[in-house]
Amino acid sequence: MTASTKAERPPFWRNVNVLRVVAQVAAVVVVAATLWWLVNNLLTGLDEQGIPFGLGFLDDPAGFTIRDSGFDPSSPIWELILVGIKNSLASAVVGIVLALIIGIIVGIARLSNNWIVQKLAALYVEALRNIPPLVIIIFVGSALFV
């Protein structure tokens, strides 16, 4: 093999593998520097405002009630968070069950041989598909809780 037929390797600063590693290291450095700056800025701001950094506030009394939960306003905030988690899980379970039932009924109705049932189910699906979920949430929330 002669020197003229031997494939020359590019210099290391033009090698694709080296450039990829350098780019990844640079990205990690940029992310780490940004995180350091954000945390430093947060701690400096909290110190200037005289706000303690930590989770000590969780033992303070909440000062308000939650409707239909039996939550006492003198209870600590961490109990308030537990009530919120319980309410979120309960509403999620109810929503999943209702969505499953409605979905099965409408899905079967869309496969129906009855033209009216099939078109009503298609109208329901297309109407709900074209309304943003936030609009439905606000509408149902204002209708139920007024």
Stockholm file with secondary structure:
# STOCKHOLM 1.0

chainA/1-146         MTASTKAERPPFWRNVNVLRVVAQVAAVVVVAATLWWLVNNLLTGLDEQGIPFGLGFLDDPAGFTIRDSGFDPSSPIWELILVGIKNSLASAVVGIVLALIIGIIVGIARLSNNWIVQKLAALYVEALRNIPPLVIIIFVGSALFV
#=GR chainA/1-146 SS CCTTTSCCCCCGGGCHHHHHHHHHHHHHHHHHHHHHHHHHHHHHHHHHHTCCCSSGGGGSBCCSCCTTTTCCTTSBHHHHHHHHHHHHHHHHHHHHHHHHHHHHHHHHHHTCSCHHHHHHHHHHHHHHHTSCHHHHHHHHHHHHCC
#=GC SS_cons         CCTTTSCCCCCGGGCHHHHHHHHHHHHHHHHHHHHHHHHHHHHHHHHHHTCCCSSGGGGSBCCSCCTTTTCCTTSBHHHHHHHHHHHHHHHHHHHHHHHHHHHHHHHHHHTCSCHHHHHHHHHHHHHHHTSCHHHHHHHHHHHHCC
//
